[in-house]
Amino acid sequence: MATPLSADRLLRALRDEGLDVVQLPGWETRNRNSRGPWGPVHGVMIHHTVTRGTATTVRIVRDGYSGLPGPLCHGMIAKSGQVHLIGHGRTNHAGLGDPDVLRAVIAETALPVDDEATVDGNRHMYGFECENAGDGTDPWPDAQLLAIERASAALCRAHGWGARSVLGHLEWQPGKPDPRGFTMPSMRDRIAARLGHPLPTTPLPTPSRPVVSLSKLIAAARSNPRMVGTPVTYAGVITVEAALVDEGLLAKRYQDGHYGTTTIDAMSEWQEECGFRGRNPGQPADGIPGRITLTRLGAKHGFDVAA
């Protein structure tokens, strides 16, 4: 538990770690504090942006987009290794996550599998978005990986944390894939070495596959929540939405845990790709998940289906 660094201390910590820092005008007061408190802080979260081009990425993480207002992080780490400071305070980067993961970050123990989305991560985490297409093939230049290592270590050093206070979005919220293209255990090893406190060499247990309850997913689909910011009815929705994003059927900005009309449309397209149609001739599939189509989606994208 720690009080967030002031803007001046945050800037100094990054520069003291040897980083090339770009200060976006107004970053010191750009935040979402009107939506809730920031702090106490417990860790550092790493993301990828699903964008291409530094200028475009800076604009998106500063301003946000429909349904997710900016700022979307505290700093954006470009492929060049530059760290662009975007905001200071509460930012829209972490969303809801797993309380067991939060407890492990605070205790600096091995992370459990994330299977809930009930705790406000925007309040408790620093966030770095990293410029990358997020498709698993877009390269991570050495300069960028070094900057991620240094930025994470800078905040850990400032707060007296160890490397296990750093986690990826995929370790926090069910269904999130980022960062994709390097592993967080390998990055924590680099951060630990930089801090001079190497992690134990025993391997961490392999995470089990997420399990999506068909009945809970159907209930979420039929409740059809329309507004971002309303409670997530079932965390498994995020897992399914992530798969639909990877299929190219759902825009990433709608991967929010709400099984609204856009997710229904995306699932309808998947059902039709699987050969299913509506009840009447010419009618599209209804977008309410069924066992066959959901099982096929899970087999392709790494989750299992339960009743």
Helices and strands as residue ranges (DSSP letters): H 7-16, E 21-23, G 27-29, G 33-35, E 43-48, H 54-63, E 64-65, E 68-69, E 75-77, E 83-85, E 96-97, H 99-107, E 119-120, H 121-124, E 125-130, H 142-159, G 163-165, E 166-168, G 169-171, H 184-195, E 211-213, H 214-223, H 236-246, G 252-254, H 261-273, H 291-301, E 304-306
